[in-house]
Amino acid sequence: MKRNIFAALLAVVVAAGTAGCFEKKEAVANSSGKTGANTASDDQSAGTPEGTTMTESMELMRLKYADVPEASSGPVIKISDTTAKPGEMAGVTVSVTGANEKWSMCGIHITYPDVLECKMENPEQFTVDYEPGAAIKKSAGFVAMDWELNLADEMIRNKTRSVFFTTMFKDNDGRDGDIATFFFKVPDDAKPGTVYDFGYYYMESDMFRNIENDQSFEKYAFEHLQGGSITVT
């Protein structure tokens, strides 16, 4: 059973890479030259009523779920706020609430400023180093990959890259709590007070599902995403 689940998990990674995210083709040059920090004032994306900053790509999500009934409550996925000194490695945690033993699978892209350096497990295979959280304790497997080649135009404009992560359970065994912590190196010359914002990039293959495949449940999760940050001290 676990072998079949993990095969499906890998299929999600392949689906996420259909746009060339993780393929070693010709890299897209970043015209920004990576010269500036991505602060709250630099971000070009729109915010939700809750004050969450999300990318323009979320409009695709809104269109996808336009005809799906609204849920009165559901999963809230959040990226942590943390601090770090120049040159330090900062841990950024993705967590979920409102979904304890109610979800079975996820596939999510989080975005980070391209001046940060994501800690890699295997750079050749784009796999990201991470610390698993309690929310995925019963998962059949977890895959996290860094998207730095063939970036979407939106990401080039916003000077961001992305970490895509996915996990799967044999039932609705996903819990509330931390999903995973990822690690990012702050530039050595970062100025105190600089804020590096973390957000989301939505792709058609992204998901946050339960066994029942309740679209209202998934819609709630994506419409209530909450971003995070690293603040330089």
C-alpha positions in Angstrom: 0.0 0.0 0.0 2.7 2.5 1.0 4.5 1.8 -2.3 1.4 2.7 -4.3 0.9 5.8 -2.3 4.5 6.9 -2.7 4.2 6.3 -6.5 1.2 8.6 -6.5 3.2 11.1 -4.5 6.0 11.1 -7.1 3.3 11.6 -9.8 2.3 14.8 -8.1 6.0 16.0 -8.3 6.0 15.2 -12.0 2.7 17.1 -12.5 4.2 20.1 -10.7 7.2 19.9 -13.1 5.2 19.9 -16.3 5.8 23.6 -16.7 9.5 22.9 -16.5 9.9 23.9 -12.9 12.5 21.2 -12.0 13.9 20.4 -15.5 17.4 21.3 -16.3 16.7 23.2 -19.4 18.0 26.6 -20.3 17.8 28.7 -17.2 15.7 31.9 -17.3 17.9 34.9 -16.5 16.6 37.2 -13.7 16.8 40.7 -15.0 16.8 42.1 -11.5 20.4 40.8 -10.9 19.3 39.8 -7.4 20.1 43.3 -6.1 17.3 43.9 -3.7 15.4 42.4 -0.8 11.8 41.4 -1.2 10.0 43.5 1.4 6.4 44.0 2.0 6.5 47.3 0.0 8.3 45.6 -2.9 5.7 42.8 -3.5 3.6 43.3 -6.6 0.8 41.0 -5.5 -2.7 41.6 -4.1 -3.7 40.9 -0.6 -6.8 39.1 0.8 -9.3 40.6 3.2 -7.3 38.9 6.0 -4.2 40.8 5.0 -2.5 37.9 3.5 -0.2 38.7 0.6 -0.5 36.3 -2.3 0.8 36.3 -5.9 -1.1 37.2 -9.0 -1.3 33.5 -9.9 -3.9 33.1 -7.1 -6.4 34.6 -9.6 -6.1 31.2 -11.4 -7.2 29.6 -8.1 -10.1 31.9 -7.7 -11.3 31.1 -11.2 -10.9 27.3 -10.7 -13.0 27.4 -7.5 -15.5 30.1 -8.6 -18.4 27.7 -8.8 -17.5 25.7 -5.7 -19.7 26.3 -2.6 -18.1 28.2 0.2 -17.3 26.4 3.4 -17.9 28.1 6.8 -14.7 26.8 8.2 -11.7 24.7 7.1 -7.9 24.4 6.8 -5.7 27.5 7.4 -2.1 27.1 6.1 0.4 29.5 7.5 4.1 30.4 7.0 5.8 31.4 10.2 7.4 34.8 11.0 10.9 34.5 12.3 14.1 36.6 12.8 17.7 36.1 11.8 21.0 38.0 11.8 22.9 38.7 8.6 24.6 35.5 7.3 22.5 33.3 9.5 20.3 30.3 8.5 16.7 30.9 9.4 14.1 28.2 9.8 10.7 28.9 8.1 7.8 26.7 9.1 4.7 25.8 7.2 1.8 24.8 9.5 -1.9 24.0 9.3 -4.9 24.4 11.6 -8.5 23.5 11.2 -7.8 20.2 9.5 -6.8 17.7 12.2 -7.3 14.2 10.8 -9.3 15.7 7.9 -6.7 15.8 5.1 -5.0 13.2 3.0 -2.8 15.0 0.5 -1.2 18.3 -0.4 0.9 19.9 -3.0 1.9 23.5 -2.4 4.3 26.1 -3.8 5.7 28.6 -1.3 7.7 31.6 -2.6 10.8 33.3 -1.2 13.0 36.2 -2.2 15.7 35.2 -4.6 18.4 36.9 -2.5 17.9 34.1 0.1 19.7 30.8 -0.3 17.5 27.7 0.3 19.3 24.9 2.1 19.4 21.9 -0.3 19.6 18.2 0.4 20.7 17.3 -3.1 21.2 20.3 -5.4 21.6 18.1 -8.5 18.1 16.8 -8.0 16.7 20.1 -6.6 15.6 18.3 -3.4 15.3 20.6 -0.4 16.5 19.9 3.2 13.7 20.1 5.7 12.6 19.1 9.2 9.3 17.2 9.3 6.5 18.4 11.7 3.9 16.6 13.7 1.2 17.2 11.0 2.8 14.7 8.6 3.8 12.1 11.2 1.6 9.4 9.5 2.5 10.3 5.9 3.7 7.7 3.4 6.4 10.1 2.2 7.3 13.8 1.8 9.0 15.4 -1.1 10.3 19.0 -1.2 12.0 20.6 -4.3 13.4 24.0 -5.1 12.1 25.8 -8.2 14.9 28.0 -9.5 15.0 27.3 -13.3 12.5 28.3 -16.0 10.7 30.6 -13.6 7.3 32.0 -14.3 7.3 35.6 -15.5 5.5 36.7 -12.4 8.3 35.3 -10.2 10.9 37.0 -12.3 9.1 40.3 -11.9 8.7 39.8 -8.1 12.3 38.5 -7.7 11.1 35.2 -6.1 11.8 31.5 -6.3 9.7 28.7 -4.9 9.8 25.5 -2.8 7.3 22.9 -3.8 6.3 20.3 -1.3 3.9 17.4 -1.4 2.9 14.6 1.0 0.2 11.9 1.0 -1.6 9.7 3.6 -3.5 6.4 3.1 -6.6 8.1 4.8 -7.5 11.4 6.3 -4.5 11.1 8.6 -3.0 14.6 8.2 -3.0 16.4 11.5 -2.9 20.0 12.6 0.4 21.5 13.5 3.7 22.0 11.7 4.0 20.4 8.3 7.7 21.1 7.7 10.4 23.6 8.4 12.7 24.8 5.5 15.9 26.7 5.9 17.1 29.8 4.2 20.4 31.7 4.5 20.2 35.4 5.0 22.7 37.5 2.9 25.8 38.4 4.8 25.3 42.1 3.9 21.6 42.2 4.9 20.6 45.4 6.7 18.9 45.1 10.1 15.2 45.8 9.7 15.0 44.2 6.3 11.9 42.0 5.9 12.0 39.0 3.5 8.4 38.1 2.7 7.2 34.5 2.0 4.0 33.8 0.1 2.5 31.4 -2.4 2.5 30.6 -6.1 -0.6 28.7 -7.4 -0.4 26.1 -10.1 -3.2 23.9 -11.5 -1.6 20.8 -10.0 -1.6 22.3 -6.4 -3.9 20.7 -3.9 -5.0 20.3 -0.3 -7.4 17.4 -0.3 -9.2 14.9 1.8 -10.3 11.4 0.9 -13.7 12.6 0.1 -12.3 15.1 -2.5 -14.4 17.8 -1.0 -13.7 20.8 -3.2 -15.1 23.3 -0.7 -12.5 22.0 1.8 -9.7 22.6 -0.7 -11.1 26.0 -1.8 -11.1 27.1 1.8 -7.5 26.1 2.2 -6.3 28.1 -0.8 -8.5 31.1 -0.1 -7.1 31.4 3.5 -3.4 31.0 2.9 -1.3 33.2 5.2 2.2 34.3 4.4 5.2 34.7 6.6 8.6 36.5 6.8 12.2 36.6 8.0 13.1 39.9 9.6 16.8 40.8 9.9 17.9 41.8 13.4 
